[in-house]
Amino acid sequence: MEDNNFVDAERRFGGLDRLYGAGAANRLAQGHVVVAGIGGVGSWCAEALARCGVGRITLIDLDHVAESNINRQIHALGSTLGQSKVVAMMQRIKDINPACDVICVDDFVAPENVRDIVPAHADMVLDCTDQAAAKVALILEARQRSQALLVCGGAGGKTNPLALRSGDLSQAVNDALLSRLRNTLRRQHGFPRGGEPGGKVRKRVPRMGVRVLWFDQPAILPEAWTQARAESEATSAPQGLSCAGYGSAVMVTASMGLSAADEAVHWLLHGKHRALPT
């Protein structure tokens, strides 16, 4: 009987050596990457890391698979509804590479727990969360540890995967989540500001030292939002709309997740972020 737990590493991951050079698969097998947020972006990111033979993957999320996740999350299937997202993702990873050491953290990242649930010895942390508070906590902890980090912006309300960009947080545009994150870091945590005292704009905005991915495309608002906004006219914004959520598509969430995984693979192989286009 065939042993499904036996891994012929050369057969499964030998293509990595042929692509990246001799020894690449072994270096990836020794790597440890953290994926915080196992949703529309993070699930595809974790899948790609597994298919690149990364030897240890820590998955962090407290959410469960819902039917509304099926249009954009790779672990969301009829057979996994109701399962913990980290467990559903772990099962996929183990089916791809039984030798992978998968660590499941059934929790949300928060300022009060980030130090405990994010392994300090991990080679890189990929922030695929969708809450600004979690992102701030990850950035501050990574800065204190000098730990490699990549922060993913918002994928909701976007339709063009070719609008994906990579760069410093100071450069990100058309991303409300990253804009809020940038303002919080500047106002509350001493990160370099984009302007000088008195409101004068600098010719060259100083870098913040936070690598991010974002889609340079204005977000498409759900019809219910725009209708409610029109009805409210000049009054305050309608209540409860933030819970409705943007529309989303797998082409966009997957593109961001796969690009985040590419950054991690590049880091494991070269010890630095991928060079940005000039």
C-alpha positions, 0 to 999 in steps of 0.5 A: 500500500502506498504511504501517503505521508511519504514525501519524495522531495525531489519529485514534489519540489525539485522544480524550485532548484531548477528555477532558483538554483541548486539548494533552493528547495533545501533553504526553503524547507528550512524556512519559517514563515508566519501568515497572520490572517487566513482569509481571502489573501492569507489562504492563497499566501499559505497555499503558495508557501506550502507548494514552494516547500517552506518547511514551517508555516505558522497560521494565525486566525480565530475565524471559521469558514463561512459560505460567504468566503467561498468566492475568494478563499482557497480553503473555503469549500462546501466540505469545510464550512464551519471549520476553523480557518487555520485547521482547514488550511493546515489540512490542505498544507499537509496534503500538499507537503506532509513534511511541513511543520504547521503551527495553528494559532487559533486567535486574532492578532491584537496589541496585547497578544502579538508578542506571544502568538507571533514566533520571534524566531520566524524568518518573516511575517506576512500580515494578511489581516484586515484590521488596522489595530492588528497591523499596527501591532505587527509593525511595532513588534517587527520593528522592535525585533528587527523581524522581516515583515510584509503588510498587505493592504485592502483587496476588497472593492478592487477588480484589477489584479494588474494594479497591484503595487509593492513599496514603502507604506509612504507610497501607497495610494488608493487604499483606505486601510493603509492610509489609516495605518500610515496616519496612526503610525505617524501620529501615535508612534513617531514614524516619519511624517509626509509634511513639515510643521505648518502643513508644508509638503516635502518634495520627497516624502521620507520612507517609513520602513514598512514594506506593503502591497496595495492595489492602485485602484479606487475602491468600488463601493457597493451600491447600497453604500452609494445609495445610502450616501445619496440619501443622507446627502450632507448629513453624517455617514449612514450607520452600519455600512462598515459591516456590510463589506466591500465586494471582492473577487478571487482574482484580486485576493489571490494575486495579492496572496501569491505576491506576498508568498513570493516576497517570503520566498525571495527573503528566504532565498536571498535575505532581503526583499525583492527589488522594486521596479524603477 
